[in-house]
Amino acid sequence: MTNDIMKEMGYLFLGSRLKRLAERMQADVASIAERVGLAIQPSQYPILIALDRGTLTVGALAEKLGLSQPAITRNITRLVELGLIETVATPGDQRRRSLSLTEAGHDAMARSKREVWPHIDAAVVELCAGLDGPLLDQIAAIEDALERNSIEQRVLAGPVSGLTIREFSDELARDFHDINAEWIASMFRIEQTDRDVLENPRARIVDPGGVILFVEARDLGIVGTCALQKTGENQFELTKMGVLESARGRKAGEYLLEAILRRARQMEIETLYLLTSSKCAAAIHLYEKLGFTHDAEIMRDFGARYERCDVAMRYKG
C-alpha cells in the first residue's frame, strides 16, 4: 500500500489502523455470510453467540461483551427486525425484559457454525501463520497478505493447507467412532468407557453441552476429530483426539487442537484437562506446545477413568 499515512505514523495511529484492518476483515465476513443466505453483520455475531448460550438482559449482555448499552441496543433493534432475537419477560420480574434467540436465530447460528465460521477460521489461521516480530511488522504482514488475497478469496479458494474445521453432525458420528477406534486399538485396548462415548457421541458429549470438531483434508475427507466433554460445572475434558494414519505429516492434529482450544476459550471454560498415556509421546509434546502442563491434582481426581492413563494435564493457556 503506497503513501499509507496510517502506516507512516506508526504507533500514533495504531487504533485507527487496527479499526481499518477490522473493517476490511469484517466486510469479507459479511460477504461470505451473504453467500450462504445469512443477512448477519460481523458486529452482530457476538450478541448472537452470547444469546445462543442463554437468555440475557441488555445490561448483562453489555457486561459480557464489554460494550456500551447504546451500541448493544442498535444491533438488537436490527436483529429483532431480522427475526433472529426476541424480547421475553424475565422470570420472577415481569417488568424486566430479557433477550432470547428465536427459532430462526437458533437456525442461523447452526448454519453459521456449519457453513461460515469453519471456513473463516481456516482462512484467518492461514493468514496469520508465521507471524513474528514487532507488532507493527505483524500488522503490516497481515495487510500485505490481504492485498494479495482477501479473506473472501481465501475462503472461496480453500486454505492453502487444504485443511478445514467441521462441526459435529450425526452424519459424522461414524467418522468420530472410526478415527478414535483406529488409534486406540493400535496402541491399547478399547475400554468400556471408550465404547460408551464412541458409540453415543451426541448423547455423551454434544447434548450435555460439549463440543466435537473434525478436521477435513481437501483430498482425503474427514481425517481427524477431537472433543470437549463436560464433566462438571464449567469443567471439561479434552478427549478423543485422533488423526488417521493416512493423514499424518500434514499437521492436521495441531490444526485441530488449535481450533478446539479456541472454542474452549470462547466457552470461557475454567477447568480444561486431558488424560493420556506416556506412550503417546508425540501427542504429549503437542499438548505441551499449545499450553497444557502436567498436573498431579488432575491425575488424582480423574486419572482412574482409563486403565491406560498415566499422564494428566491441565490447560494453562
N, C-alpha and C positions, 0 to 999 in steps of 0.2 A: 504494500500500500504506500504510494508516494505522497509526500507532503502531508503526512499524518500528524496533525498538531497534537492530538492527544498522546500519541506515542512519543513525540519530541519532548513533551512536558513531564515525562517520567512519572514519579510517584505523586506529583502535584495533582494530576488529573486521573489518578488511579480509579476513583469511584465512577467517574464519567466513562472511563474506558471499559470498566467491568460491566457497567449498565449497557453500553453499546454492544458488547460481546453477548450479554444475556439476551438482549432484544433480538439479535441475529439468530441465536440458537433457538429461542422461543418461537420465532417466525417459522423456522423449519419444522418444529414440533407441531405447530398448529396446522401446517400444510399436510404433514403426514397423517394427523388425526382426521383431517378433512377427507383425505383419500379413502379412508375406510368408513366414511359417513358419520363421523363424530364432530359435532359443532362445539368442541370444547377448546378453550384457550388454555395455554400452559399455566397462566396465573390462577386459573380456576381449579387446577388439579389438586393443590394442597388442601383446599376446602373439601373436595370430594373424597380425598384419601382419609381425612380426619373423620368425616361423617360415615365413611364405609366401615369404620371401626366402632361406631356408636353414635347415638343421638347426643347433640351438644347445644347449649345456648350460644348466642352470639358472643357473649363475654368469654365463655370457656373456649370457644373456637379461636378468638383473637389471642388469648393467652397461649394456647397450644402452638399457634403458628407464629407468634411474635409479631403480629401485625396490628395496626390500629383498627378500631371498630368501624370507622368510616370506610377504610379500604376493604374490609370484610363485607360490609353492607352492600357496596357497589357490585361486588361479584355475586353475592347472594341474590340480589334482585335479578340479575341476568340468568342465574341458574334456576331460579323459580320460573322465569319466563320460558326457559327451555324444558321445563317439566322434570328436571333432574333432582331437585330437592323440594321439600315442603316444610311448612311450619306446623308443629304439633304442640299440644298442651303439655307442660312439664308435669310429670306425676307428682302429686302432693301439693301443687301450686298451679291452679288453673289460670292464674293471671300471667304467669311467665310462659313465654313461648320458646320452644326449642326447635332445632333444625334436624331434619332426617332425610335420608335418600328416599326417593320414590322408587317404585319398581323399575321405571325407566332409568333412574340413576344407578341402581344396582347393575342393570344390564349394561349400561355404558361403562361402568367400572370393570366389569368382567371382560368386556370387549377390549378395553384399553390395556388391561393386564395381558391379554392374549395376543392382540393384534398390533399394538402400538409400542408399549413400553419395552418389551424384549429387544425390538429392532433398534430403538433409540439408544437403549443401554449399550448394546453391542457397538453401535456406531461411535458413541462418545468414548467408550473404553478404547477403541481403536484410535480415535482422535488424540487421546491423551497418553497413549502408550509411549514410553521412553522419555517423558518429560523429566527434566533435571535442571539444576542450577537456580540462579536468582529468579524471583517471582516474575519480574518484568520480562525476562527472557522466555519464561514458560508461556506467559500470556501472548507474547509475540509469535511463538511457535504455533499456538492454537489458532491465532488469527491467520497466519500464513497457510496453515493446513486447511482452514475453512475457505480461504481464497481459491485453493486448488480444487477442493471438493466440499460442498456444503454437507450438513448432516442429512438433509433430504436426499442428496445424491448418493451418499454412502449407504443409506437405508435401501434405496432403490437398487443399488448395485450389489448390496450384501457386503458385510465386513470382509476386509482383505484376509483375515484369519480363516474365513469360511465357517466360523462358529457363531451360533445364536443361542439365546436362552429361551426355553419354552416353559410355560406354566403347566401344572398338573391338569390333566383331564382323564376321564375314565378310559378313553381310548389309549392312553399311555400307561395304564396300570400294568399291563403285561411287560412293557419295557422296564418299569421300575422293578418288577419281580426278577426278570431275567438278568438284567445287568448286575444286580446285587447277588443273585444266586451264583453267577459265574465267579465273581471274585472271592466270595465266602467259601464256596466249595473247593476252590483251587488251593486254599491255604488252611482252612479249618473244616469243621463240620457245621452244617446248618442247624442251629439250635431252635427250640420251640419258640423262643421269643422272637427269633428272626422270622419264622413262618407266620406268626400272628400278624406281624407288620407287613411283610411282603405280599401276603395273600389278601390283606384287607387295608390297603393304603388310605383309602378315603375315610373309612371308619376309625382307623387307628391314628391317623395323622391329620388329615385335612379337616374333617368335620369338627374335631375338638379345638381347632384354632391353629393348627400347624401349617407348614408350607412344604410342598415338594416342587423342586425345579429340575429341569432337564437341560442338557447341552446337546445341540444338534449340529452335526457337521454337514456341510453342503453336499458332500459326495457320499456320505455314509448313513445319513439319517440320525436318529437318536443314538448317542454314544455314551452318555453319562447321566447320572442323577444324584441328587443329594436332598436331604430333608431336614426340617426343623420340627421336632416333635415336642409338644407341650408336656411337661412333666410336673408342673406346679404353677403357682401364681407368678406370672412374669418370669418363668423359668423354662428353658428349652434345652433339649439335647440335639446337637448337630449329629445326624445319624444317617446310615445307609447311603454313604457316598461311595460311588464306584464308577469306573470308566472301562469300557470294553477294551479287551486286549488289542483288538484291531485298530483302535484309535490312539494307542499310546504314542508319545512323542510329539503330539500336537499341542501340548499344554492345555488340553481340554479340562483336566482336573483343576488346574489353577484358575482357569477362566470361570468354571462353575463355582468354585469355592469363593471367589471374589464376589460373584453375583449373590450367593446365599448369605454372605456376611453383610452385603449392602442391604439385603432385605431384613436381616436381623436388626441392623441399626435403624432402619425405617420403623420397625415394630417397637423400638425402644426397649428391647429385651434387657433385663437387669442381670440375669444369670444365664450364660450360654456355655455349655460344656460339651465334651465329647469323650467317648470311651473307645479305646483301640488296643492293639497288641504291639509289643515291641518288634514282632515280625514285620510289621508294616512300616519299615524304616523310611521309605520314600514319602509315604503319606505324612508321617510324623514331622519330617523335615519341612514339608509344605505347610502343615499346620503352624509350626513354629515361625516360619517365614511371614505368615499372614496374621500373627498376633495371638496365638494360643501359647499358654505356658503350662508346664506340668504342675499338678495341684493335688496334694495329699488329701485334702478335705473332700474333693470330688471323688477320689478313689474310695475313701472311707464310706461316703454316703451312697454312691451309685455303682461302684465297681463290681458288685456281685451280680449285676444284671446279666453279664455274659461270662461263661466259663473261660473264654479266650482273653478276657480283659486283664492286662497288667499295666496299662498306661491310661491315665486320666488327665484331661487338660481343661483349662478354663480360658475363655476368650477375654483378653485384656484390651484389645483394640490397638 
